[in-house]
């Protein structure tokens, strides 16, 4: 079986542009042109059934926009998204469990809503029994269905969000920073729950995060994003053992190391450029310690001859990408 034959999601040359221009009259008076923000700029990846692919990168790099494109909350400006499955079995877990749960509904109604929407006509007794079952699956009690979201802790609210997603009997879950709003100890509990559910139910995850420590625990494959593009994609173990892109190397260098707490580290300099007016050539070159003339004028691609399409970097192509 080839890579594509076992794929549940294929994304090719995906783009999403937003018009961020000033109002027409302001542009006319100030003689300013339209401005376009390229939130996602030519992204491609494949996710296998039962796999977790993580998208990581700094805030504003386009991770959450990809999540919304995959789930249909945004329409692509270009490229293709091919989901090889039932679209009704694609669900999303949002970053903020309090904002994503209706505060006026009891938990039982929140979890039951996907059941009533996707399977209209289901007897109420069956719906109620399924809600109780789902609450148990995520570590809550059936009596919790009578409460409102504000009566729970952040970790418990995220468990409710997971139960709601499971109510639709998904095969694919898009998880947009599902633990970033939680305390570290609670994060571990929720992540372990998600790992268990994936194993028991054969779920596939697209996992969005800015925390490499989290994705190391969750992901089979990691795609590193910078300014709307994937600059490196590797199996998790390979990426941590041998990061190829200078940006990935610098991201990994920010993770605390208990074995070498006083190790010399080169802090990442500069700010992320604006996606409205990105730099020419490689978008990372203003912050890259290995940038040379070609980086400033030519845009690198993940080509087959460059580490089997795993990295878009001229320094990596020439074998000089080592900032350790």
Secondary structure, DSSP 8 states (H G I E B T S, - for coil): --TTTTEEEEEEEEEEEEE----HHHHHHHT----EEEEEEEEEEEEETT-EEEEE-STTSSHHHHHHHHTTSS--SEEEEEE-S-GGGEEEE-S-TTTTS-TTSBHHHHHHHHHHHHSTT--HHHHHHHHHHHHHHTT--GGGGGSBGGGS-HHHHHHHHHHHHHHT--SEEEEESTTTTS-HHHHHHHHHHHHHHHHHHT-EEEEEES-HHHHHHH-SEEEEEETTEEEEEEEHHHHHHS--SHHHHHHHHTS--GGGTT-------S----TTS--SSSTTGGG-TT--HHHHHS-----TTTGGGTB--HHHHTT-----
